[in-house]
Amino acid sequence: MKVHSKGEILRTVKIAEDELNDLALLKVSEPTSHIFALSDENPYMLKNIIVAG
């Protein structure tokens, strides 16, 4: 898998995947200008969830 950012193609490493929900957590080796915090809490009804893609 690759990430396209600002006209560049960044290689990725797959950290985790969830085939049932069609999700994957990817890591890029290049520094990024955006950081998304991850939570180890389980989601609950009406909780705000942010998805970047």
mmCIF entry with sequence, helices, sheets and N, C-alpha, C, O atoms, coordinates in Angstrom:
data_MODEL
# 
_entry.id   MODEL 
# 
_entity.id                         1 
_entity.type                       polymer 
_entity.pdbx_number_of_molecules   1 
# 
_entity_poly.entity_id                      1 
_entity_poly.type                           'polypeptide(L)' 
_entity_poly.nstd_linkage                   no 
_entity_poly.nstd_monomer                   no 
_entity_poly.pdbx_seq_one_letter_code       MKVHSKGEILRTVKIAEDELNDLALLKVSEPTSHIFALSDENPYMLKNIIVAG 
_entity_poly.pdbx_seq_one_letter_code_can   MKVHSKGEILRTVKIAEDELNDLALLKVSEPTSHIFALSDENPYMLKNIIVAG 
_entity_poly.pdbx_strand_id                 A 
# 
loop_
_entity_poly_seq.entity_id 
_entity_poly_seq.num 
_entity_poly_seq.mon_id 
_entity_poly_seq.hetero 
1 1  MET n 
1 2  LYS n 
1 3  VAL n 
1 4  HIS n 
1 5  SER n 
1 6  LYS n 
1 7  GLY n 
1 8  GLU n 
1 9  ILE n 
1 10 LEU n 
1 11 ARG n 
1 12 THR n 
1 13 VAL n 
1 14 LYS n 
1 15 ILE n 
1 16 ALA n 
1 17 GLU n 
1 18 ASP n 
1 19 GLU n 
1 20 LEU n 
1 21 ASN n 
1 22 ASP n 
1 23 LEU n 
1 24 ALA n 
1 25 LEU n 
1 26 LEU n 
1 27 LYS n 
1 28 VAL n 
1 29 SER n 
1 30 GLU n 
1 31 PRO n 
1 32 THR n 
1 33 SER n 
1 34 HIS n 
1 35 ILE n 
1 36 PHE n 
1 37 ALA n 
1 38 LEU n 
1 39 SER n 
1 40 ASP n 
1 41 GLU n 
1 42 ASN n 
1 43 PRO n 
1 44 TYR n 
1 45 MET n 
1 46 LEU n 
1 47 LYS n 
1 48 ASN n 
1 49 ILE n 
1 50 ILE n 
1 51 VAL n 
1 52 ALA n 
1 53 GLY n 
# 
_struct_asym.id          A 
_struct_asym.entity_id   1 
# 
_struct_sheet.id               AA1 
_struct_sheet.type             ? 
_struct_sheet.number_strands   3 
_struct_sheet.details          ? 
# 
loop_
_struct_sheet_order.sheet_id 
_struct_sheet_order.range_id_1 
_struct_sheet_order.range_id_2 
_struct_sheet_order.offset 
_struct_sheet_order.sense 
AA1 1 2 ? anti-parallel 
AA1 2 3 ? anti-parallel 
# 
loop_
_struct_sheet_range.sheet_id 
_struct_sheet_range.id 
_struct_sheet_range.beg_label_comp_id 
_struct_sheet_range.beg_label_asym_id 
_struct_sheet_range.beg_label_seq_id 
_struct_sheet_range.pdbx_beg_PDB_ins_code 
_struct_sheet_range.end_label_comp_id 
_struct_sheet_range.end_label_asym_id 
_struct_sheet_range.end_label_seq_id 
_struct_sheet_range.pdbx_end_PDB_ins_code 
_struct_sheet_range.beg_auth_comp_id 
_struct_sheet_range.beg_auth_asym_id 
_struct_sheet_range.beg_auth_seq_id 
_struct_sheet_range.end_auth_comp_id 
_struct_sheet_range.end_auth_asym_id 
_struct_sheet_range.end_auth_seq_id 
AA1 1 LYS A 2  ? SER A 5  ? LYS A 2  SER A 5  
AA1 2 GLU A 8  ? ASP A 18 ? GLU A 8  ASP A 18 
AA1 3 LEU A 23 ? VAL A 28 ? LEU A 23 VAL A 28 
# 
loop_
_atom_site.group_PDB 
_atom_site.id 
_atom_site.type_symbol 
_atom_site.label_atom_id 
_atom_site.label_alt_id 
_atom_site.label_comp_id 
_atom_site.label_asym_id 
_atom_site.label_entity_id 
_atom_site.label_seq_id 
_atom_site.pdbx_PDB_ins_code 
_atom_site.Cartn_x 
_atom_site.Cartn_y 
_atom_site.Cartn_z 
_atom_site.occupancy 
_atom_site.B_iso_or_equiv 
_atom_site.pdbx_formal_charge 
_atom_site.auth_seq_id 
_atom_site.auth_comp_id 
_atom_site.auth_asym_id 
_atom_site.auth_atom_id 
_atom_site.pdbx_PDB_model_num 
ATOM 1   N N  . MET A 1 1  ? 0.837   -1.171 0.000  1.00 0.00 ? 1  MET A N  1 
ATOM 2   C CA . MET A 1 1  ? 0.000   0.000  0.000  1.00 0.00 ? 1  MET A CA 1 
ATOM 3   C C  . MET A 1 1  ? 0.881   1.232  0.000  1.00 0.00 ? 1  MET A C  1 
ATOM 4   O O  . MET A 1 1  ? 1.991   1.221  0.533  1.00 0.00 ? 1  MET A O  1 
ATOM 5   N N  . LYS A 1 2  ? 0.377   2.283  -0.598 1.00 0.00 ? 2  LYS A N  1 
ATOM 6   C CA . LYS A 1 2  ? 1.115   3.534  -0.669 1.00 0.00 ? 2  LYS A CA 1 
ATOM 7   C C  . LYS A 1 2  ? 0.224   4.682  -0.238 1.00 0.00 ? 2  LYS A C  1 
ATOM 8   O O  . LYS A 1 2  ? -1.000  4.614  -0.349 1.00 0.00 ? 2  LYS A O  1 
ATOM 9   N N  . VAL A 1 3  ? 0.854   5.735  0.255  1.00 0.00 ? 3  VAL A N  1 
ATOM 10  C CA . VAL A 1 3  ? 0.154   6.957  0.635  1.00 0.00 ? 3  VAL A CA 1 
ATOM 11  C C  . VAL A 1 3  ? 0.611   8.052  -0.313 1.00 0.00 ? 3  VAL A C  1 
ATOM 12  O O  . VAL A 1 3  ? 1.808   8.229  -0.540 1.00 0.00 ? 3  VAL A O  1 
ATOM 13  N N  . HIS A 1 4  ? -0.344  8.784  -0.864 1.00 0.00 ? 4  HIS A N  1 
ATOM 14  C CA . HIS A 1 4  ? -0.027  9.933  -1.716 1.00 0.00 ? 4  HIS A CA 1 
ATOM 15  C C  . HIS A 1 4  ? -0.170  11.182 -0.862 1.00 0.00 ? 4  HIS A C  1 
ATOM 16  O O  . HIS A 1 4  ? -1.228  11.422 -0.280 1.00 0.00 ? 4  HIS A O  1 
ATOM 17  N N  . SER A 1 5  ? 0.901   11.988 -0.783 1.00 0.00 ? 5  SER A N  1 
ATOM 18  C CA . SER A 1 5  ? 0.886   13.198 0.030  1.00 0.00 ? 5  SER A CA 1 
ATOM 19  C C  . SER A 1 5  ? 1.688   14.289 -0.655 1.00 0.00 ? 5  SER A C  1 
ATOM 20  O O  . SER A 1 5  ? 2.883   14.124 -0.899 1.00 0.00 ? 5  SER A O  1 
ATOM 21  N N  . LYS A 1 6  ? 1.037   15.404 -0.967 1.00 0.00 ? 6  LYS A N  1 
ATOM 22  C CA . LYS A 1 6  ? 1.690   16.573 -1.563 1.00 0.00 ? 6  LYS A CA 1 
ATOM 23  C C  . LYS A 1 6  ? 2.493   16.206 -2.802 1.00 0.00 ? 6  LYS A C  1 
ATOM 24  O O  . LYS A 1 6  ? 3.617   16.674 -2.981 1.00 0.00 ? 6  LYS A O  1 
ATOM 25  N N  . GLY A 1 7  ? 1.921   15.373 -3.649 1.00 0.00 ? 7  GLY A N  1 
ATOM 26  C CA . GLY A 1 7  ? 2.563   14.987 -4.894 1.00 0.00 ? 7  GLY A CA 1 
ATOM 27  C C  . GLY A 1 7  ? 3.614   13.901 -4.763 1.00 0.00 ? 7  GLY A C  1 
ATOM 28  O O  . GLY A 1 7  ? 4.222   13.509 -5.759 1.00 0.00 ? 7  GLY A O  1 
ATOM 29  N N  . GLU A 1 8  ? 3.838   13.410 -3.563 1.00 0.00 ? 8  GLU A N  1 
ATOM 30  C CA . GLU A 1 8  ? 4.817   12.351 -3.342 1.00 0.00 ? 8  GLU A CA 1 
ATOM 31  C C  . GLU A 1 8  ? 4.111   11.047 -2.989 1.00 0.00 ? 8  GLU A C  1 
ATOM 32  O O  . GLU A 1 8  ? 2.998   11.054 -2.463 1.00 0.00 ? 8  GLU A O  1 
ATOM 33  N N  . ILE A 1 9  ? 4.769   9.931  -3.284 1.00 0.00 ? 9  ILE A N  1 
ATOM 34  C CA . ILE A 1 9  ? 4.248   8.617  -2.909 1.00 0.00 ? 9  ILE A CA 1 
ATOM 35  C C  . ILE A 1 9  ? 5.099   8.096  -1.763 1.00 0.00 ? 9  ILE A C  1 
ATOM 36  O O  . ILE A 1 9  ? 6.311   7.933  -1.905 1.00 0.00 ? 9  ILE A O  1 
ATOM 37  N N  . LEU A 1 10 ? 4.466   7.836  -0.634 1.00 0.00 ? 10 LEU A N  1 
ATOM 38  C CA . LEU A 1 10 ? 5.163   7.352  0.558  1.00 0.00 ? 10 LEU A CA 1 
ATOM 39  C C  . LEU A 1 10 ? 4.872   5.868  0.747  1.00 0.00 ? 10 LEU A C  1 
ATOM 40  O O  . LEU A 1 10 ? 3.725   5.435  0.637  1.00 0.00 ? 10 LEU A O  1 
ATOM 41  N N  . ARG A 1 11 ? 5.900   5.101  1.026  1.00 0.00 ? 11 ARG A N  1 
ATOM 42  C CA . ARG A 1 11 ? 5.714   3.673  1.318  1.00 0.00 ? 11 ARG A CA 1 
ATOM 43  C C  . ARG A 1 11 ? 5.133   3.522  2.720  1.00 0.00 ? 11 ARG A C  1 
ATOM 44  O O  . ARG A 1 11 ? 5.368   4.352  3.598  1.00 0.00 ? 11 ARG A O  1 
ATOM 45  N N  . THR A 1 12 ? 4.387   2.469  2.909  1.00 0.00 ? 12 THR A N  1 
ATOM 46  C CA . THR A 1 12 ? 3.731   2.242  4.196  1.00 0.00 ? 12 THR A CA 1 
ATOM 47  C C  . THR A 1 12 ? 4.041   0.847  4.736  1.00 0.00 ? 12 THR A C  1 
ATOM 48  O O  . THR A 1 12 ? 4.468   -0.048 4.005  1.00 0.00 ? 12 THR A O  1 
ATOM 49  N N  . VAL A 1 13 ? 3.815   0.696  6.024  1.00 0.00 ? 13 VAL A N  1 
ATOM 50  C CA . VAL A 1 13 ? 3.857   -0.600 6.691  1.00 0.00 ? 13 VAL A CA 1 
ATOM 51  C C  . VAL A 1 13 ? 2.493   -0.784 7.338  1.00 0.00 ? 13 VAL A C  1 
ATOM 52  O O  . VAL A 1 13 ? 2.020   0.096  8.058  1.00 0.00 ? 13 VAL A O  1 
ATOM 53  N N  . LYS A 1 14 ? 1.858   -1.928 7.084  1.00 0.00 ? 14 LYS A N  1 
ATOM 54  C CA . LYS A 1 14 ? 0.558   -2.200 7.690  1.00 0.00 ? 14 LYS A CA 1 
ATOM 55  C C  . LYS A 1 14 ? 0.767   -2.651 9.125  1.00 0.00 ? 14 LYS A C  1 
ATOM 56  O O  . LYS A 1 14 ? 1.424   -3.661 9.376  1.00 0.00 ? 14 LYS A O  1 
ATOM 57  N N  . ILE A 1 15 ? 0.204   -1.897 10.072 1.00 0.00 ? 15 ILE A N  1 
ATOM 58  C CA . ILE A 1 15 ? 0.336   -2.196 11.495 1.00 0.00 ? 15 ILE A CA 1 
ATOM 59  C C  . ILE A 1 15 ? -0.779  -3.140 11.949 1.00 0.00 ? 15 ILE A C  1 
ATOM 60  O O  . ILE A 1 15 ? -0.540  -4.069 12.720 1.00 0.00 ? 15 ILE A O  1 
ATOM 61  N N  . ALA A 1 16 ? -1.996  -2.893 11.464 1.00 0.00 ? 16 ALA A N  1 
ATOM 62  C CA . ALA A 1 16 ? -3.144  -3.719 11.855 1.00 0.00 ? 16 ALA A CA 1 
ATOM 63  C C  . ALA A 1 16 ? -4.203  -3.623 10.775 1.00 0.00 ? 16 ALA A C  1 
ATOM 64  O O  . ALA A 1 16 ? -4.218  -2.678 9.986  1.00 0.00 ? 16 ALA A O  1 
ATOM 65  N N  . GLU A 1 17 ? -5.094  -4.612 10.744 1.00 0.00 ? 17 GLU A N  1 
ATOM 66  C CA . GLU A 1 17 ? -6.196  -4.575 9.788  1.00 0.00 ? 17 GLU A CA 1 
ATOM 67  C C  . GLU A 1 17 ? -7.446  -5.202 10.381 1.00 0.00 ? 17 GLU A C  1 
ATOM 68  O O  . GLU A 1 17 ? -7.379  -6.047 11.273 1.00 0.00 ? 17 GLU A O  1 
ATOM 69  N N  . ASP A 1 18 ? -8.577  -4.770 9.867  1.00 0.00 ? 18 ASP A N  1 
ATOM 70  C CA . ASP A 1 18 ? -9.879  -5.300 10.268 1.00 0.00 ? 18 ASP A CA 1 
ATOM 71  C C  . ASP A 1 18 ? -10.648 -5.563 8.973  1.00 0.00 ? 18 ASP A C  1 
ATOM 72  O O  . ASP A 1 18 ? -11.281 -4.662 8.423  1.00 0.00 ? 18 ASP A O  1 
ATOM 73  N N  . GLU A 1 19 ? -10.587 -6.790 8.498  1.00 0.00 ? 19 GLU A N  1 
ATOM 74  C CA . GLU A 1 19 ? -11.227 -7.129 7.226  1.00 0.00 ? 19 GLU A CA 1 
ATOM 75  C C  . GLU A 1 19 ? -12.739 -6.966 7.277  1.00 0.00 ? 19 GLU A C  1 
ATOM 76  O O  . GLU A 1 19 ? -13.348 -6.566 6.285  1.00 0.00 ? 19 GLU A O  1 
ATOM 77  N N  . LEU A 1 20 ? -13.353 -7.268 8.416  1.00 0.00 ? 20 LEU A N  1 
ATOM 78  C CA . LEU A 1 20 ? -14.800 -7.168 8.543  1.00 0.00 ? 20 LEU A CA 1 
ATOM 79  C C  . LEU A 1 20 ? -15.284 -5.742 8.295  1.00 0.00 ? 20 LEU A C  1 
ATOM 80  O O  . LEU A 1 20 ? -16.297 -5.538 7.624  1.00 0.00 ? 20 LEU A O  1 
ATOM 81  N N  . ASN A 1 21 ? -14.565 -4.752 8.832  1.00 0.00 ? 21 ASN A N  1 
ATOM 82  C CA . ASN A 1 21 ? -14.961 -3.348 8.681  1.00 0.00 ? 21 ASN A CA 1 
ATOM 83  C C  . ASN A 1 21 ? -14.178 -2.622 7.590  1.00 0.00 ? 21 ASN A C  1 
ATOM 84  O O  . ASN A 1 21 ? -14.345 -1.416 7.409  1.00 0.00 ? 21 ASN A O  1 
ATOM 85  N N  . ASP A 1 22 ? -13.324 -3.346 6.862  1.00 0.00 ? 22 ASP A N  1 
ATOM 86  C CA . ASP A 1 22 ? -12.538 -2.802 5.759  1.00 0.00 ? 22 ASP A CA 1 
ATOM 87  C C  . ASP A 1 22 ? -11.691 -1.616 6.220  1.00 0.00 ? 22 ASP A C  1 
ATOM 88  O O  . ASP A 1 22 ? -11.730 -0.540 5.623  1.00 0.00 ? 22 ASP A O  1 
ATOM 89  N N  . LEU A 1 23 ? -10.919 -1.832 7.300  1.00 0.00 ? 23 LEU A N  1 
ATOM 90  C CA . LEU A 1 23 ? -10.059 -0.792 7.868  1.00 0.00 ? 23 LEU A CA 1 
ATOM 91  C C  . LEU A 1 23 ? -8.628  -1.300 7.980  1.00 0.00 ? 23 LEU A C  1 
ATOM 92  O O  . LEU A 1 23 ? -8.393  -2.498 8.130  1.00 0.00 ? 23 LEU A O  1 
ATOM 93  N N  . ALA A 1 24 ? -7.678  -0.377 7.904  1.00 0.00 ? 24 ALA A N  1 
ATOM 94  C CA . ALA A 1 24 ? -6.281  -0.729 8.129  1.00 0.00 ? 24 ALA A CA 1 
ATOM 95  C C  . ALA A 1 24 ? -5.578  0.445  8.794  1.00 0.00 ? 24 ALA A C  1 
ATOM 96  O O  . ALA A 1 24 ? -5.910  1.603  8.541  1.00 0.00 ? 24 ALA A O  1 
ATOM 97  N N  . LEU A 1 25 ? -4.608  0.139  9.642  1.00 0.00 ? 25 LEU A N  1 
ATOM 98  C CA . LEU A 1 25 ? -3.774  1.146  10.270 1.00 0.00 ? 25 LEU A CA 1 
ATOM 99  C C  . LEU A 1 25 ? -2.406  1.058  9.607  1.00 0.00 ? 25 LEU A C  1 
ATOM 100 O O  . LEU A 1 25 ? -1.740  0.025  9.666  1.00 0.00 ? 25 LEU A O  1 
ATOM 101 N N  . LEU A 1 26 ? -1.992  2.167  8.967  1.00 0.00 ? 26 LEU A N  1 
ATOM 102 C CA . LEU A 1 26 ? -0.745  2.189  8.221  1.00 0.00 ? 26 LEU A CA 1 
ATOM 103 C C  . LEU A 1 26 ? 0.256   3.127  8.879  1.00 0.00 ? 26 LEU A C  1 
ATOM 104 O O  . LEU A 1 26 ? -0.129  4.108  9.516  1.00 0.00 ? 26 LEU A O  1 
ATOM 105 N N  . LYS A 1 27 ? 1.536   2.825  8.726  1.00 0.00 ? 27 LYS A N  1 
ATOM 106 C CA . LYS A 1 27 ? 2.598   3.675  9.244  1.00 0.00 ? 27 LYS A CA 1 
ATOM 107 C C  . LYS A 1 27 ? 3.476   4.097  8.077  1.00 0.00 ? 27 LYS A C  1 
ATOM 108 O O  . LYS A 1 27 ? 3.837   3.273  7.237  1.00 0.00 ? 27 LYS A O  1 
ATOM 109 N N  . VAL A 1 28 ? 3.820   5.384  8.021  1.00 0.00 ? 28 VAL A N  1 
ATOM 110 C CA . VAL A 1 28 ? 4.741   5.881  7.003  1.00 0.00 ? 28 VAL A CA 1 
ATOM 111 C C  . VAL A 1 28 ? 6.059   6.239  7.679  1.00 0.00 ? 28 VAL A C  1 
ATOM 112 O O  . VAL A 1 28 ? 6.080   6.623  8.848  1.00 0.00 ? 28 VAL A O  1 
ATOM 113 N N  . SER A 1 29 ? 7.152   6.112  6.943  1.00 0.00 ? 29 SER A N  1 
ATOM 114 C CA . SER A 1 29 ? 8.460   6.388  7.527  1.00 0.00 ? 29 SER A CA 1 
ATOM 115 C C  . SER A 1 29 ? 8.818   7.865  7.466  1.00 0.00 ? 29 SER A C  1 
ATOM 116 O O  . SER A 1 29 ? 9.718   8.305  8.181  1.00 0.00 ? 29 SER A O  1 
ATOM 117 N N  . GLU A 1 30 ? 8.140   8.632  6.638  1.00 0.00 ? 30 GLU A N  1 
ATOM 118 C CA . GLU A 1 30 ? 8.413   10.057 6.504  1.00 0.00 ? 30 GLU A CA 1 
ATOM 119 C C  . GLU A 1 30 ? 7.707   10.843 7.606  1.00 0.00 ? 30 GLU A C  1 
ATOM 120 O O  . GLU A 1 30 ? 6.615   10.460 8.027  1.00 0.00 ? 30 GLU A O  1 
ATOM 121 N N  . PRO A 1 31 ? 8.309   11.933 8.082  1.00 0.00 ? 31 PRO A N  1 
ATOM 122 C CA . PRO A 1 31 ? 7.605   12.775 9.060  1.00 0.00 ? 31 PRO A CA 1 
ATOM 123 C C  . PRO A 1 31 ? 6.376   13.419 8.412  1.00 0.00 ? 31 PRO A C  1 
ATOM 124 O O  . PRO A 1 31 ? 6.395   13.752 7.228  1.00 0.00 ? 31 PRO A O  1 
ATOM 125 N N  . THR A 1 32 ? 5.333   13.588 9.179  1.00 0.00 ? 32 THR A N  1 
ATOM 126 C CA . THR A 1 32 ? 4.106   14.182 8.663  1.00 0.00 ? 32 THR A CA 1 
ATOM 127 C C  . THR A 1 32 ? 3.775   15.454 9.435  1.00 0.00 ? 32 THR A C  1 
ATOM 128 O O  . THR A 1 32 ? 4.239   15.667 10.555 1.00 0.00 ? 32 THR A O  1 
ATOM 129 N N  . SER A 1 33 ? 2.965   16.286 8.805  1.00 0.00 ? 33 SER A N  1 
ATOM 130 C CA . SER A 1 33 ? 2.579   17.531 9.471  1.00 0.00 ? 33 SER A CA 1 
ATOM 131 C C  . SER A 1 33 ? 1.317   17.355 10.310 1.00 0.00 ? 33 SER A C  1 
ATOM 132 O O  . SER A 1 33 ? 0.954   18.248 11.076 1.00 0.00 ? 33 SER A O  1 
ATOM 133 N N  . HIS A 1 34 ? 0.645   16.215 10.173 1.00 0.00 ? 34 HIS A N  1 
ATOM 134 C CA . HIS A 1 34 ? -0.573  15.952 10.931 1.00 0.00 ? 34 HIS A CA 1 
ATOM 135 C C  . HIS A 1 34 ? -0.386  14.700 11.779 1.00 0.00 ? 34 HIS A C  1 
ATOM 136 O O  . HIS A 1 34 ? 0.163   13.699 11.319 1.00 0.00 ? 34 HIS A O  1 
ATOM 137 N N  . ILE A 1 35 ? -0.843  14.771 13.004 1.00 0.00 ? 35 ILE A N  1 
ATOM 138 C CA . ILE A 1 35 ? -0.781  13.620 13.907 1.00 0.00 ? 35 ILE A CA 1 
ATOM 139 C C  . ILE A 1 35 ? -2.187  13.333 14.405 1.00 0.00 ? 35 ILE A C  1 
ATOM 140 O O  . ILE A 1 35 ? -2.892  14.237 14.852 1.00 0.00 ? 35 ILE A O  1 
ATOM 141 N N  . PHE A 1 36 ? -2.589  12.081 14.327 1.00 0.00 ? 36 PHE A N  1 
ATOM 142 C CA . PHE A 1 36 ? -3.905  11.665 14.800 1.00 0.00 ? 36 PHE A CA 1 
ATOM 143 C C  . PHE A 1 36 ? -3.706  10.763 16.010 1.00 0.00 ? 36 PHE A C  1 
ATOM 144 O O  . PHE A 1 36 ? -3.084  9.705  15.908 1.00 0.00 ? 36 PHE A O  1 
ATOM 145 N N  . ALA A 1 37 ? -4.223  11.174 17.128 1.00 0.00 ? 37 ALA A N  1 
ATOM 146 C CA . ALA A 1 37 ? -4.096  10.375 18.346 1.00 0.00 ? 37 ALA A CA 1 
ATOM 147 C C  . ALA A 1 37 ? -4.987  9.147  18.257 1.00 0.00 ? 37 ALA A C  1 
ATOM 148 O O  . ALA A 1 37 ? -6.095  9.211  17.724 1.00 0.00 ? 37 ALA A O  1 
ATOM 149 N N  . LEU A 1 38 ? -4.501  8.033  18.778 1.00 0.00 ? 38 LEU A N  1 
ATOM 150 C CA . LEU A 1 38 ? -5.282  6.797  18.828 1.00 0.00 ? 38 LEU A CA 1 
ATOM 151 C C  . LEU A 1 38 ? -5.712  6.545  20.259 1.00 0.00 ? 38 LEU A C  1 
ATOM 152 O O  . LEU A 1 38 ? -4.999  6.887  21.202 1.00 0.00 ? 38 LEU A O  1 
ATOM 153 N N  . SER A 1 39 ? -6.875  5.948  20.416 1.00 0.00 ? 39 SER A N  1 
ATOM 154 C CA . SER A 1 39 ? -7.402  5.667  21.740 1.00 0.00 ? 39 SER A CA 1 
ATOM 155 C C  . SER A 1 39 ? -7.424  4.167  21.975 1.00 0.00 ? 39 SER A C  1 
ATOM 156 O O  . SER A 1 39 ? -7.682  3.394  21.052 1.00 0.00 ? 39 SER A O  1 
ATOM 157 N N  . ASP A 1 40 ? -7.158  3.756  23.197 1.00 0.00 ? 40 ASP A N  1 
ATOM 158 C CA . ASP A 1 40 ? -7.276  2.335  23.522 1.00 0.00 ? 40 ASP A CA 1 
ATOM 159 C C  . ASP A 1 40 ? -8.606  2.028  24.203 1.00 0.00 ? 40 ASP A C  1 
ATOM 160 O O  . ASP A 1 40 ? -8.817  0.921  24.700 1.00 0.00 ? 40 ASP A O  1 
ATOM 161 N N  . GLU A 1 41 ? -9.515  3.033  24.223 1.00 0.00 ? 41 GLU A N  1 
ATOM 162 C CA . GLU A 1 41 ? -10.855 2.826  24.785 1.00 0.00 ? 41 GLU A CA 1 
ATOM 163 C C  . GLU A 1 41 ? -11.788 2.247  23.724 1.00 0.00 ? 41 GLU A C  1 
ATOM 164 O O  . GLU A 1 41 ? -11.627 2.522  22.535 1.00 0.00 ? 41 GLU A O  1 
ATOM 165 N N  . ASN A 1 42 ? -12.741 1.461  24.145 1.00 0.00 ? 42 ASN A N  1 
ATOM 166 C CA . ASN A 1 42 ? -13.753 0.957  23.225 1.00 0.00 ? 42 ASN A CA 1 
ATOM 167 C C  . ASN A 1 42 ? -14.745 2.072  22.898 1.00 0.00 ? 42 ASN A C  1 
ATOM 168 O O  . ASN A 1 42 ? -15.077 2.874  23.771 1.00 0.00 ? 42 ASN A O  1 
ATOM 169 N N  . PRO A 1 43 ? -15.226 2.134  21.648 1.00 0.00 ? 43 PRO A N  1 
ATOM 170 C CA . PRO A 1 43 ? -16.228 3.147  21.322 1.00 0.00 ? 43 PRO A CA 1 
ATOM 171 C C  . PRO A 1 43 ? -17.540 2.852  22.047 1.00 0.00 ? 43 PRO A C  1 
ATOM 172 O O  . PRO A 1 43 ? -17.821 1.712  22.415 1.00 0.00 ? 43 PRO A O  1 
ATOM 173 N N  . TYR A 1 44 ? -18.322 3.890  22.241 1.00 0.00 ? 44 TYR A N  1 
ATOM 174 C CA . TYR A 1 44 ? -19.627 3.737  22.879 1.00 0.00 ? 44 TYR A CA 1 
ATOM 175 C C  . TYR A 1 44 ? -20.651 4.521  22.065 1.00 0.00 ? 44 TYR A C  1 
ATOM 176 O O  . TYR A 1 44 ? -20.282 5.339  21.221 1.00 0.00 ? 44 TYR A O  1 
ATOM 177 N N  . MET A 1 45 ? -21.917 4.277  22.313 1.00 0.00 ? 45 MET A N  1 
ATOM 178 C CA . MET A 1 45 ? -22.985 4.931  21.561 1.00 0.00 ? 45 MET A CA 1 
ATOM 179 C C  . MET A 1 45 ? -22.828 6.448  21.594 1.00 0.00 ? 45 MET A C  1 
ATOM 180 O O  . MET A 1 45 ? -22.589 7.029  22.653 1.00 0.00 ? 45 MET A O  1 
ATOM 181 N N  . LEU A 1 46 ? -22.960 7.085  20.440 1.00 0.00 ? 46 LEU A N  1 
ATOM 182 C CA . LEU A 1 46 ? -22.912 8.542  20.254 1.00 0.00 ? 46 LEU A CA 1 
ATOM 183 C C  . LEU A 1 46 ? -21.538 9.147  20.510 1.00 0.00 ? 46 LEU A C  1 
ATOM 184 O O  . LEU A 1 46 ? -21.419 10.364 20.648 1.00 0.00 ? 46 LEU A O  1 
ATOM 185 N N  . LYS A 1 47 ? -20.487 8.311  20.579 1.00 0.00 ? 47 LYS A N  1 
ATOM 186 C CA . LYS A 1 47 ? -19.133 8.832  20.735 1.00 0.00 ? 47 LYS A CA 1 
ATOM 187 C C  . LYS A 1 47 ? -18.665 9.405  19.407 1.00 0.00 ? 47 LYS A C  1 
ATOM 188 O O  . LYS A 1 47 ? -18.921 8.817  18.355 1.00 0.00 ? 47 LYS A O  1 
ATOM 189 N N  . ASN A 1 48 ? -17.980 10.550 19.440 1.00 0.00 ? 48 ASN A N  1 
ATOM 190 C CA . ASN A 1 48 ? -17.408 11.123 18.226 1.00 0.00 ? 48 ASN A CA 1 
ATOM 191 C C  . ASN A 1 48 ? -16.230 10.287 17.783 1.00 0.00 ? 48 ASN A C  1 
ATOM 192 O O  . ASN A 1 48 ? -15.316 10.033 18.567 1.00 0.00 ? 48 ASN A O  1 
ATOM 193 N N  . ILE A 1 49 ? -16.242 9.854  16.530 1.00 0.00 ? 49 ILE A N  1 
ATOM 194 C CA . ILE A 1 49 ? -15.150 9.067  15.954 1.00 0.00 ? 49 ILE A CA 1 
ATOM 195 C C  . ILE A 1 49 ? -14.696 9.758  14.701 1.00 0.00 ? 49 ILE A C  1 
ATOM 196 O O  . ILE A 1 49 ? -15.507 10.080 13.833 1.00 0.00 ? 49 ILE A O  1 
ATOM 197 N N  . ILE A 1 50 ? -13.388 9.994  14.594 1.00 0.00 ? 50 ILE A N  1 
ATOM 198 C CA . ILE A 1 50 ? -12.822 10.666 13.435 1.00 0.00 ? 50 ILE A CA 1 
ATOM 199 C C  . ILE A 1 50 ? -12.087 9.645  12.575 1.00 0.00 ? 50 ILE A C  1 
ATOM 200 O O  . ILE A 1 50 ? -11.294 8.848  13.075 1.00 0.00 ? 50 ILE A O  1 
ATOM 201 N N  . VAL A 1 51 ? -12.361 9.683  11.283 1.00 0.00 ? 51 VAL A N  1 
ATOM 202 C CA . VAL A 1 51 ? -11.705 8.784  10.330 1.00 0.00 ? 51 VAL A CA 1 
ATOM 203 C C  . VAL A 1 51 ? -10.978 9.636  9.310  1.00 0.00 ? 51 VAL A C  1 
ATOM 204 O O  . VAL A 1 51 ? -11.568 10.542 8.721  1.00 0.00 ? 51 VAL A O  1 
ATOM 205 N N  . ALA A 1 52 ? -9.718  9.358  9.098  1.00 0.00 ? 52 ALA A N  1 
ATOM 206 C CA . ALA A 1 52 ? -8.932  10.089 8.089  1.00 0.00 ? 52 ALA A CA 1 
ATOM 207 C C  . ALA A 1 52 ? -8.618  9.120  6.961  1.00 0.00 ? 52 ALA A C  1 
ATOM 208 O O  . ALA A 1 52 ? -8.251  7.968  7.198  1.00 0.00 ? 52 ALA A O  1 
ATOM 209 N N  . GLY A 1 53 ? -8.761  9.581  5.777  1.00 0.00 ? 53 GLY A N  1 
ATOM 210 C CA . GLY A 1 53 ? -8.455  8.684  4.660  1.00 0.00 ? 53 GLY A CA 1 
ATOM 211 C C  . GLY A 1 53 ? -8.345  9.422  3.373  1.00 0.00 ? 53 GLY A C  1 
ATOM 212 O O  . GLY A 1 53 ? -8.092  8.815  2.333  1.00 0.00 ? 53 GLY A O  1 
# 
